[in-house]
């Protein structure tokens, strides 16, 4: 029986509406001389598949559409045109502070995010998250708005990997935090890869992508301009910056 992709994009376009005219009310819209909203296409005709157990890197310069693509995979953003199929349970988007309620404590965020993702909340799982994050009780009893970027990364990573999912989305989170915790995260990623789970990994560091991914795609101005082995795509990504310096 032929294996089915866990994620499939078919000619996907995603548009945003911008408000360059400064229209914030019905009155502003009526009195504005120009059309108040302008459409901007962020992703253009995106087509690709991810097979079960594949470890896909996504590379691209700032503003190329990487975060929009991840949010489309997670179902947060719907396509303006085209079709997206996802077959499997997705872990929460693993990005710095993603999904965390800043006014709530670390413990409250742990319980909230576990509940929202359909996981049972008990003393054992909360202790497991605390142990992996290496955040003490005093810190987890504080509102996360007081956390450093490294502390946010620790909490986000620990919550997202508390339960097994079919698909993990990791968005540039390894760029923060100390080297010891980064290595701990990489070891955890390798562990879930060995179990056959699908990984989608975004990073501005080509060596990191090559280390964690077997395939990759390269985005530029909302379009896929290269797809293939992670090593090949990493070289193409570096060439984009070299061209700018010539």
C-alpha positions, 0 to 999 in steps of 0.5 A: 500500500502506498504511503500517504503524505502527512502534509500536502500543499497544493497550489497554496496562496495566502494573502493579507490585508494591509491598512496603509491609509490609516483607516480604523473606523467606519467613518475613516473608511467612508471619508478615505479618498483611496481604497483603505485596504491593500492585498499583499500576497505572502505565499505564492503557489506553494506546492510540496509534500512531507512524508511520514518520518521526514525531517524537513528544513525550511530556509529563507531570509527574513520576510520570505514567508517562513512563519506564515508557512508554519502557521498554515501547516498548523491550521492557524491561517487558512489559504486564500487559494489552494488546498492544505491537507494534514494527516496527523496530530501536530504538537504546538508550534515551537517558537519563542513564546508562541501560545504563552499567555504573558500575564499568567504564570509558568505553571498556569501556562503549562496547564493551559497549553496541555489542556488546549492540546487535549492532554491530561494534566496531572502532577507527573506531567507538570513535574516532567516539564519542570524537570526538563526546562530546569526552571525552579518553582519560584520562576514557574510561579511568576508571570511569564512576561518577566521571563528572559528569552532563554527562559521562554525558550525553555518553557516552550520547548518543554511543554511542546515535547511533553507528549508525543505527536505525529508532527513537530514544528520547530521555529528558530527556537534553538538560537536562544538559551545557553549552549547546554540547553541547546544541546539538550534540545537537539538530543531530544529532537534526535530521540523523536526522529529515531521514533519515526516522527515528522519534524519541520524545522526553521533556522537561519543557521544552515549547519543546524538545518543540515544536522537535523534535517534530511530534506529542505526547501528554500523560500524567497519572496513567498515562493519555493525556489529550491527543494532537495537535500538539506545540504544542497538547499543550505548551500543555495541559501548561503548563495543568496547572501553572497549575491548581495555582497557582489 
